[in-house]
Amino acid sequence: MWGVVVATVLVAVFGGVLLLGQAVVSRHRAAAAADLAALAAAASWSHGPEAACATAVRVAVAQGALITECVVTGEVAEVTARAPAGPFGPKLRSRAGPPLPGEPR
């Protein structure tokens, strides 16, 4: 009887650890995709906001993520990426470009 209880508890703990690991991996994938997409958009800002956001979308898709928001203002690109993995789908925002006036360098 105790063996069944111990096995059940161990399976529950192991399942929780696996879910936590999947959540962390999903968050890291979304952060990496948002960072790379924002850098790509900021690098191609001179082609216009639409082209810069299209570049960001291509980079994010290559990373297995989706762009939910892309705003290019001058040389600054702000991108929000979502990287779904299992039951998790975190959205992370990243900004790339020169510092805005008044921001510390």
C-alpha positions in Angstrom: 0.0 0.0 0.0 2.8 2.5 0.9 4.6 1.6 -2.3 1.6 2.8 -4.3 1.4 6.1 -2.4 5.2 6.7 -2.7 5.1 5.9 -6.5 2.1 8.3 -7.0 3.8 11.1 -5.1 7.1 10.6 -7.1 5.2 10.6 -10.4 3.4 13.8 -9.4 6.6 15.5 -8.4 8.4 14.4 -11.6 5.5 15.6 -13.7 5.6 19.0 -11.9 9.4 19.3 -12.6 8.9 18.4 -16.2 6.2 21.1 -16.6 8.4 23.7 -14.9 11.2 22.8 -17.2 9.0 23.2 -20.2 7.8 26.6 -19.0 11.4 27.8 -18.6 12.4 26.5 -22.0 9.4 28.2 -23.6 10.2 31.5 -22.0 13.8 31.4 -23.1 12.8 30.6 -26.7 10.4 33.5 -26.7 13.0 35.8 -25.3 15.7 34.7 -27.8 13.2 35.1 -30.7 12.1 38.6 -29.6 15.7 39.7 -29.2 16.8 38.4 -32.5 13.7 39.7 -34.3 14.1 43.2 -32.7 17.8 43.3 -33.8 16.8 42.3 -37.3 14.1 44.9 -37.5 16.4 47.6 -36.2 19.1 46.6 -38.7 16.7 47.0 -41.6 14.8 50.2 -40.4 16.0 52.2 -43.4 13.8 50.1 -45.8 10.7 51.3 -43.9 8.7 49.9 -41.0 6.8 47.3 -43.1 10.0 45.8 -44.5 11.7 45.9 -41.1 8.7 44.1 -39.5 8.7 41.6 -42.3 12.3 40.9 -41.6 11.5 40.4 -37.9 8.7 38.0 -38.7 11.1 35.9 -40.9 13.6 35.8 -38.1 11.1 34.8 -35.5 9.5 32.1 -37.6 13.0 30.6 -38.2 13.3 30.5 -34.4 10.0 28.7 -34.0 8.1 31.8 -32.6 5.4 34.2 -33.7 5.5 38.0 -33.8 2.4 39.4 -32.1 3.5 43.1 -32.3 6.1 45.0 -34.2 6.6 48.8 -34.0 9.5 50.5 -35.8 10.0 54.2 -35.0 13.0 55.6 -36.7 16.0 53.4 -35.9 14.2 51.8 -32.9 12.4 48.5 -33.2 10.1 47.1 -30.5 9.0 43.5 -31.0 6.8 41.2 -29.0 7.2 37.5 -29.7 5.3 34.4 -28.6 6.9 30.9 -28.6 4.2 28.3 -27.8 5.5 25.1 -26.3 3.0 22.6 -24.9 0.5 24.3 -22.6 2.7 27.4 -22.3 2.8 30.4 -24.7 4.8 33.2 -23.1 4.9 36.6 -24.9 8.1 38.6 -24.4 8.9 42.1 -25.6 12.3 43.3 -26.8 13.7 46.6 -28.0 16.7 47.3 -30.2 18.2 50.4 -31.6 20.1 53.4 -30.2 19.0 54.8 -26.8 16.1 57.2 -26.8 16.8 60.7 -25.7 16.9 60.9 -21.9 17.7 57.2 -21.4 21.0 56.2 -19.7 23.6 54.7 -22.0 
